[in-house]
Every structure is written in structure tokens, then in C-alpha cells.
Amino acid sequence: MAENIEVKARLRDPGTFRRKLKTLAPGRTAVLEQEDVYFKMKRGRLKLRIFGPRKGELIHYERADLKSPKKSVYRIYGTDAPLLLREILAAALGIRGIVKKTRRLRQVGQTRVHDDDVEGLGRFVELEVVLRPGQGEEEGRKIAEEWLERLGISKADLVKGGYLDLLEGLGALEGKEG
């Protein structure tokens, strides 16, 4: 299992954020269209991230729903048949909800910086500090907090939970199936 420290925040000023990120971490930004299909689970979360009809990732993860940087333990399985996998998992487990987003991803050392435009929610920044073998949670949290400060992300803008939780709170879920 892999581990990371992640934190999510509302992005109030995307232009300023992008300029700061480009200055602090010059390099290539990948733009990804993602559809995350969440399945009903009793423990943890299971989502199928669909990049297109022939590329996807099944991701199971467990993490606390806190506003502060928190540890996430996850497993990822790549698939070249995400639509068939979605059909099978929907029949077996039921769909909890769907999150669609455009993600601008920049890798900075061991930190993935996501600038997400989430359908129905707006703009967010998500930081994922991928822990190296033997690296402690506290060190990962410190790295995440340093990035929040460097990027000018206010603690008042940190959000609890994930995009699915936020959409559920708004009653704005698409694709929910029994």
C-alpha cells in the first residue's frame, strides 16, 4: 500500500495561484479530464477514475475527513477497460456518486500539486505529498503545510472531506444509482 499526506482548499484566485506555482516550481503542467465514479462501500472509499474509454484506475483509499493535512493509505489498479469495470462494480456495489473535473497537475519533488476545476463546485487546490518508504507522517504534514504557505493558501480556505462529500452536501450529485 502507498501512503500520502493530502490537503484540499478552495482556490479563490486561480491566476495568482498559477503564477506563484510557476515561479516556485517551473516545469510542465499536465491537463487531465477525469471522471471519478464512487461506489458504495462500508469501509474506505472505492473510485474508478476514468480518463477515457481505454484508460482508467481503480483506487481504494482510507483517510480521515479533516481540514488539516491528513494521511491517506491507498492502492491503485490500472485498467484498459474502465467502462466494463464500471458496469460490473455498479451492478455489484451500486454507485454512490460521480465527480467530474479538469485537473492541472504539476509534480514538484514528492508533492503533486493539483489545480482542480470541479463540475458543480468550482476551483480547488489539492496537495498530495507522496511518502517515501520509511518517511513519517509528521514530515509529510510539514511539507504540505510549507507548500500551503508558499502558495498563499489560507487555512480558512481548507476543506474537510473530498469533492464527493462537498457535492453530497449541496445535493448536487450526478449518476447516483442503486
Buried (B, 14 or more C-beta within 10 A) or exposed (E): EEBBBBBBBBBBEBEEBBEBBEEEBEEEBEEEEBBBBBBBBEEEBBBBBBEEEEEBBBBBBBBEEEBBBBBBBBEEEEBEEBBEBBEEBBEEBEBBBBBBBBBBBBBBEBBBBBBBBBBBBEBBBBBBBBBEEEBEBEEBBBBBBEBBEBBEBEEEBBBBBBBBBBBBEEEEBEBEEE
